Amino acid sequence: MSDLPAETAGPIAAPEVVEVRTSRIACDGVGGPLGHPRVYLEIGAEPFVECPYCDRRFVLVAEDHKDERRAPGVYEGPPGH
């Protein structure tokens, strides 16, 4: 049984999935006053990494992926920097 009141209980939204083309990224949530401190993340053995603040999941996709849009608050950089 949940300790949450009935009006707040319910399904939890899945975290946002962001496709990236580099293994090193930075996330600051949505930036500005609604964001969180910028954290630098690196995709390692798994093909993804999750932000410890906002739970966004960054998934590494192939270099030839056609979608050039970037999610707000996401910064991609070359691996190893």
N, C-alpha and C positions, 0 to 999 in steps of 0.2 A: 504494500500500500504506500502511496506517495504522500509525502508531507506537504506537498504544494497544494494551495487552494484549487478548487475545481476550475476556476476561471483562468488560472495560469497553466494548468496541466494540459498536455497535448503533444502532438508530434514535434520533435525538434528538427528545425531546418537543417538540411545537409550543408556542410561547408562548401564554399565556392571553389570550383576547380578552374585553375588558370593554366593554359598550355603555354609552355615556354620553349625557346630554341637553344638556350644555353644552360649549362649546369650550375651557374652561379647567378643568383638573383638577390634582390633586396626588396623588402616589403615594408610599407609604412601604413598598412590598412588602406584607407581611402585618402590619406593625407590630411593636412590641416587639422582643425580642432577635433574632427571626428576620427582621426587615425590613431596610431600608436607609434612608439619610438621605432625608427628605422632599424630593421634587423637584416643582417646579411646571411643568406642561406646557400648551401651547396648541396646539389643532388649527388648522392654517392652510389652505394651498391644498389639501392632501390631506384626505380625510374621516377621517383617523386620525392618531395620533401614538404612538410607542413609547417606553416608559420606558428610559432608558439603563442603568439598573441591573438590573432584573429582566426586561426584554424584553416586559413586558405590552403588548399593543396595545389602545389605547383608540379605539373606533370611535364616531363621532357618529351618533346615530339621531334620527328625527323626534321632536318634542316630545310627540306623542300616543302614544308607545310605552307599552304597558300595564305592562311589567315594572318594578316599583318596587324590586327588590332591588339592593343595592350590594355589590360585591366588597369583602372585607376590605382595608383599607389604601388605599382610594380615596376622595377627597374632591372633590366637584363644587362649582363656584362660578359666579357670573355672569360672562359674558365681559367682558373689559376691566378687571378688578380685579386 
